[in-house]
Amino acid sequence: MIKSEQKVQLSKAHIQKRFVAFVICLLVALLAFFVAIKNLTYFEVGFKTIESEEIYDDELILNYYCQDRATYKQVSVIYRDLTKQIYQLLDESNEYEGINNVYSINHNINQNITVDSILYDQLKTFLDSGNREILLGPVYSLYKAVFSCDQDYQTEDFSPDKNEQIKEIIQQLIKFINDENSVSIELLADNQVRLNVSEQYRLYMEENGLDCYIDFYWMKNSFIVDFVCDNLTERGLTQGYLCSYDGFSRFMDCDDVIYHYYDILNDSINHICDIEIEKNHCMVTYKNFIMNQFDSFYRYVYQDNSVENCYIDINDGNDYSAVSSLNIYSDTDSVVKLMLDSYKYYISDSININDEGFEFFYLKDNIFNISDDLIKVFNLHENITK
């Protein structure tokens, strides 16, 4: 085969311009390289939002003060493990392989079931308080059906205020729930739990398509916030605060905290004031209005602005809210203790709260009521008096 030899003549025109263009491209590439390296190595000190598993991120917000990337990674790993662990244990709706949780207890009645010591301790904390609201599981299930509605007319099938059959079922459930011979939780040795259910109660639940006897429900995140913060503290990780969207917050080693307080004023949600608290504390907020999409899991607001909410009185099965919003805080108590000591003041026809070992603030009749004059209140709404 004969090779063909060809001479290619390259133009020498514009060589200088081409060289300049090459240098510019090289500089841009080097700049991009150094920016990428900087982004990989640079870390801005300050509060960072720590992410959990995607399924739990909707419920909690952990903000932690990170001095470096190593701290951020350390807290992130621990936080992800803690939230996954506690959410699975307190889950009343789902079972997980190798885990005995609240769902497991509900579906193994009248049997001794061994649970994780964490769940055992959570149950003990609640039962030691002398309350039985955790046994409102079936009543909560019926109210959850109301909260799942999108239109007022849909609630007629589920609301005890509109459906006589549902009302009668709740009244009968309340009788069972308040009778220790019908249902009780027994804590035994070696982390064993027994949910005792009478045959009559079991049959009644079965007849009405119900199977959830116990449920932490609206109280659940108070236990979760304490669990996570306690475990972070044990590891010496205290430079942060953890809040749940449904009103449970715990501030560890933080500087002054400012709350932007919103409440119902003239039938709509308004910014009432800003509040500064200068000490580490726990906060519990009860409310009967919807501030975000997740609030609809716990209440339904009708077109006439009336509300059905998750705060159920164990004595009659009805929902109550003493005021549109009640905010309780303490610099000594855990979130769980604060919740257990305070919820009875909100699940009531009217507010009647004085010196109970914790501080509070709420709005009623356009008057801002506050128990602690030491906290700072500013930017008070012009139509509100203090």
N, C-alpha and C positions, 0 to 999 in steps of 0.2 A: 504494500500500500504506500503510495507516495504522499509524504507529508507536505502540506501546504504551508508555506511560510509567508506570514503577513506582518507587515509593519503597521502598528497603530500609532497615529500621530495625535498626541495629547496637546490640547490648547494650553498655552501658558498665560492666557488672559485671565484676569480676575483672581490670580493666585493669592494676592494679599487679602482680598475680601474673603476668600474661602478660608484662609488661615485664621482670620479674625472670627469668622463664624464658628470654626472648630474650637477655638479657645473659649468662646462664649458658651457653647454647648458643654464643654468640659467643665467650666466653672459651675454651670447650672447643675450638672450631674454631681459634682463634688459637694455643692451646697445641699442638695437633696440627701446625699449620703450622710453628711454631718448632722442634718436635722433629724434624720431617722435614728442615728446613734444617740443624739441628745434625748429624743423622746423615749428611747429605751432605758436610758440611764438617769434622766432627770426625774425627780419626785418633788412635788410641791407639798410642803408641810402644811397640815391643817386637818379639819374634820372631813372625813370621807364617809360616804354611804356604803356600808358593807352589804354585799349581796348574798342572799341565801339561795337555796334551791328555788327554781322558778315558781313552783307551786306555792311556796310559803312567802315569797317576796311581797305578795299583795297584802298580807296581813300585818307584817312588821316592818319597822324602819330602824335600823341600827346605824347611828352616826358615831364614828370613833375618831379620836384625834391621833393621827399617825405621823410620827417623826420621820419615818422612812418606809421604803417599799417592803422591807422585811416584816415590819409590824403589820402593815396592811395585809400581807399574805397570811401571816400567822393568825390574825383575828378572823380573816375570811374563812380559813379552813375550820377553825374551832366553831365559829358561828354556824356554818353550814351543817356541821355534824350535830350540834346541839339542837338546832331547830328541827331538823329531820327526825331526830330521835324523839323529842317531846311531842311533836305533832302526831307522829304515828301512834304513840302510846295513848294519847287522849282522843284519838279518832273514834267516834261512835258509829261511823257509817261504812268504814272500809276495814278489811282484814289484810294483814301482811304476813308473808311466810316467815315462820319462826318467831313471831311476836304475839304475845297475848296482851291485847289492849282493851279499851272500853268496849269495842265491838265484840270482842271475844267473851267478855263478861256477860254482855246482853244476850248472847246466843249460847250460853252454857249455864242457864239458871239452875239453882239447887245443886250445883256441883262445886267442889273445891277446885279452883284454878290458880296456878302459880303465875304471878305476874312479875315484871321487873320491879326492883325496889323503888325506882323512881315513881312509877304509877301507884304503888302501894303507899308511899309517903304522901302523894298528892291526895289520895282518897282519905288517908288518916287525918291530914290537915283539915279537910272539909268536914269530916264527921266529928272531929274533936271540937269543932265550933258549935256543935249542937243543932246544926241546920240540916234540912232534908231536901232542899231545892234541887239537888242533883238527881233526885228521883222523879223530877217533873218531865223526864224524857218523853213520854207519850204525849203530854200536853204541849210541850215544845214542838213536837212533830206536827200537831194539828195547826198551831200558829204559824209554823214555817210555810204551810200551804197557803195561808193568807198572804204572807210576805212575798210569795212567788208570783202573785197576781200583777197584771199590768194595768187593768182597768177596774173601776169600781164595781161594775156589774159582775165581774168574775168572783169577787169576794163573797157573794151571796151563797155560794156552795161551801165555803170554808169558815167564814167568820162566825164565832159563837154569838155575836151581837145580832146577826142576821139570819142564822140558821138554827132553828130550835133543836134539831137532831144533834148537831155538833155541840151545842150548849149542854144537852143532856149527857152526852158522852163525856165531856170534860168534867161535869159535876160528879159523875160516877167515878171517873179516874181519880179525882181529888180525894174521894172517900177512901179508895184503896191506898193511895200514896200516903195519906196521913195515918194509916193503920199499920203499926209495926208487925202485926200478925199476917198482913197481906204482902208486905214487901219490906225488906231490910238488907243492908249490906253488912256482912260479917267479915272482920279482918282477923285472920288466923295466923298461926306461927309460920315462919319460913316464907313470908311474902305470899301467902295463900289468901285468896279472896273468894267469898261465897255470896252470891246474890240469891237470897231466899225469897221465893215467890209462891204464894198460895195457889192452889189449883183453880180456885174461883177467879182470881185475878188473871192467871195465865189464860184461861178460857176467854175471859172478857177481852183481853188484848188480842187474842187470835181472831175472835169474832169480828173485831173492828179493824183488822188488817194492820195491827201495830206490833212492833217487836223491839222498840228502843225503850228500855226501862230507865237507864241512867244516861245522863248527858250533861257535860259541863256547860255546853251551849254558850250563852253570852258571857259567862264567867271564865271561859277557857283561857283566853289570852292573858288574864291576870296571872294564872299559874305559869303560863309559858314565859311571860316577861320576867317573873321572879326566877324561874329555873335558869334561864339563859344568863341573867345578870349575876346570880349567885355563882354560877360556874365560871364566868369570866373573872369575877372577883377572886375566886380561889386560885386562879392562875396569875393573879397580879395585873389583870387587864381591866383597868377601871376608868380609863380616860374617855368615857363616852356615855351615851344615853340611848335607851331603847323605848320605842313607842309603838303601840298597836293602833290601827285605824279606828278601832271601836272604843278607844278612850282609856287605855291603860298605859302609863308611862313610868319609867324609873330613870332617874338621873344619878349617875355615880359621881365621879370626881369631875364636876363641871363648874364653870364660872356661872355668873348670873344667867338665869333663864327668863326669856320674855315670851309670854303667851299673847297671841292675838285672839282675843275672846270674841266669839260670835254667838249670837242667840237670836230668838224670835222677837222682833219688834214690829208692831203694826202689821202682823200677819205675814211677815217675810224675814228672811235671814239677814241680819245686819251686823256690822262690826260694832261691838259695844264699847270696848276699850282695850288697852294693852296693859298687861300685868307683869311686873318683874318680881321674881322670887330669887333671893340672893343665897339660898342654901340648897345643898343636895336634898332631894325629896322624891317621894312617890306621888303620883297623881292618878285619880280615878274620875272619869267624866261620864255622867249619865245624861242622855238627851233623847228627845222624842221627835226630832226632825232629821232630815236627810241632808248631809253635807257633801257626801261623795257617793259613788256608785255602790260601795260596799255596805253602806248604812242600810240599803234596802234589804239586806239579808236579815235584818233585825226589826224592821218596822214597815208599815204601809201607811202612807199619807193619802187621805181621800181628797177629792176635789174641793170639798168644803173645809179643808185643812184639819179635820179631825184625824186622829192617829190611833192605830193599833200597834203596840210595840212588844218587845220581847220580855219586858219586866213583869213576870207573872206572880201574883200573890198565891202562895201555896195553900192558903186557907179557903179561897173560893175559885181559883182558876181564872180570874179576870186579870187583865193587864192594867197597870197604873203608871202614872208619871206625875209626881207632886208638882213639878214645875217643868218648864220646857228644857231646862238644863241645870244640872247640879254638879258642881266641881269640888272634889274633896282632895286635900293634900296633907302630907305629913312628912316630917324630916326624920322620923324614927321607925315607922312601920313598913312592913313589906307591902307590895301591891295587893297580895292576897288578903292579908289581915285588914288592910284599909278597906277593901271591897266588902269583906265579910262583916265588918263593923258598921258599914255605912249604907248598904243597899236598902235596908228596911226604911230609911228616911226618904228614899225616892219612890219605892213601890208603895205609894200611899195616895190618898185623895188630896192631901194638902201637905205643905211643907211645915215641919215642926222639928227644927234642929237647933240645938244650942251648943253648950260646951261639952263635947263628947270625946275629947282627947285628940281631935284632928281639926284642921282648919278647912274653911269652905268659902265659896262665893257662888252667887246665883242672882238671876234677874227675876223680879216679880213686880207687876204693876208699874213698870218703868222705873223701878227703884233697884239700884245695884246694892245687894246685900253682901257684906264681907265680914268675916270673923276676926281677921288679923290686920290691924292698922299699920303693922310694920312693913308689909309688902307695898310696893309702889304701884299706884294706879295712874295711868296717864292716857291721853287721847280719848277721854270719856265722851261718848256720843252726846250731842247737844240736847237730846230729848230725854236723857237719863239723869236722875239725881242719885246721889250717893249718901 
